Amino acid sequence: MRVENLTTLIYITRGSDCLFIRKTRKGDMNLDKYLGIGGHFESDESPEECVLRELGEEASIGAGSLEGFRYRGLITFISSEYPTEYMHVFTASVAPDFELPARACDEGELCWVPIAEMDSLPVWEGDKIMFDYLFGSHSGEGTFTMKFCYEGEVLEFHEEKSW
């Protein structure tokens, strides 16, 4: 049974690139946006179990391919259009010669994007704040919590804390 308001995301790096999925499924709140790999919890899953299952389903990447698998934080996503969502965020890396399996993903298109170009992608505005904690000036600050409040697709308010 799918748990609607609990989700996971993982951002995987390969050298100076990061793996994204461009969502292409009609009716998806993230249509045409770039996201890390992830999805909704199944009943009785831990955040780690959920993100690893989703990674296998969407990108055919197993835990054995990951290096430095790490929990990074929790995001509370509040929207005027969608139910509140609580996202557990992880990071990991793969070897520089790692290649994605040649299989289509029914959720969207998988692609490697240079980390330096991530802010130019069509993403939720709050993701750019999160990217700074994952890959930018705040990346060494440990675990974070963030709260993003949207009116439509406009970020109206946010809070961020790290420790």
N, C-alpha and C positions, 0 to 999 in steps of 0.2 A: 504494500500500500504506500503510495507516494505521500509525503508530508509537504504540504503546499508552501509554507512560509519559511522553511529551513533549506538553505542551499549551500553549496561549496563552489569555490573557484580555485584553480591552480594556474600559476604563471610559470612556465618552464622556459629556461634559457638554454641556448646552445651557442656558446661563445658570446658574441655581442648581439644576438638575435633572441627574440621572444616568440613563443608559439601562441597564436591567436586563432579563434574561430570567428569568421564573419557569418553571422546568423542570417539564414536565407529562408527559414520556414515561415510561410504566411501565417499571420495571426500571432506571431511571437512578439512580445513587448520589446525585444532587442533586435527586431528586423533591421538588417543592414548595418548593425553596430558590430564592433570588434570586441570580443571578450576573451578572458582566459577560458580554459576548459572546465566544465563543471555542470552542476545541475541539482535537482531536488533530492533530498534524503528519501530513502525507503524506510519503512517502519523498522525500528530497532537498530538502525545503523549509527555508528559513530561518525563524526566529521571525517576522520581519516578513511574509514571504510567507504563512505559516500564518494569522496573525491577520487579515490583509487578506482572504484567501480566506474564512475563517469569517465575517467581518463581512458580506461580500457574500452568502454563502449564507444566513445566519440573519436578517439585517436589511436586505438589499438596499442597503447603504451602500457606496459606492465611496471609494477613497482621495482622490479629488478633492473630496469633501465635508468632509474632515477638516482641522482646523487644529491646529497644535501637537502633531502625532503624535510620541510620545516613549516610548522604552523606560524602564520604571521599576524593574524588578527581577525576581528569581527566587525562587520559593517552592518549597520541598521539602515535599510533603504525604505524611506517613507515617501509615498507618492499620492497625489490627488487622483490618480487614475488606476492604480494597482494596489493590491493588498500589501501591507508591510512585509518586508522580507529580511531575514537575518542570514548574512552570508559569511561563512567561515573561509578565510583566505589562506592559501598555502603557496610556497614557492619550492622549486627544485631545479636541477639542471640535468642535462644529458651530455654525453660525450660529444666533442666537436665533429666527429664523423657520423653522428646519429642521423639516420634517415627515417622519415615517417613511412609506415607501411602503405603500400599502394592500395588503399581501399577508400571508398567514398564514405563520407559522414552524412547521415540524413538530417543533421541539425544545421549544417552550413559548410563553408569552405575553410579548411585548415591552411594556415600560412605562417611562415616565419617572417617577422617584421624586425628591422633593426631597432634596438632599444632607443636610439637617438631620434627615431621618427615616430615613436608611440603617441606623443602628444598631438600629432597631426591626423591621427585616425579618427573616424567617426565613432566616438565613445560617449558614455554618460559623463557629464562634467565632473562628477565626483571621482570617476576613475582616474582622472589626471592628478587629483590630490593623492589618491592611493598609490599611483605609480611613483610619486616622489618618495613614499615610504618604502616601496619595494625596491626601487632602482636608483633613486636620486639622492638629494642632500640629506634626507632623513632615514636612509636605508640602514644605517647602523644603529638605529635607536630601539631595536627589539620589537616587541609586540605592540600592536595598536588597536584602538577601537575608534570607529568613525560613525557618525550619524549624518546621513544625507537626506534632506527634505526637498522634494521636487513638487513644483506646480507644473503639471504637464511634463515637458522635458527640460524645464528650466530649474536649475539648482537655486533654491530660494534661501537655504540655510544649511550650514554644516558645522559640526563639531569634530575635533580630532584630538586624541590623546595617545601618548605612547609611554612605554616604560620598559 
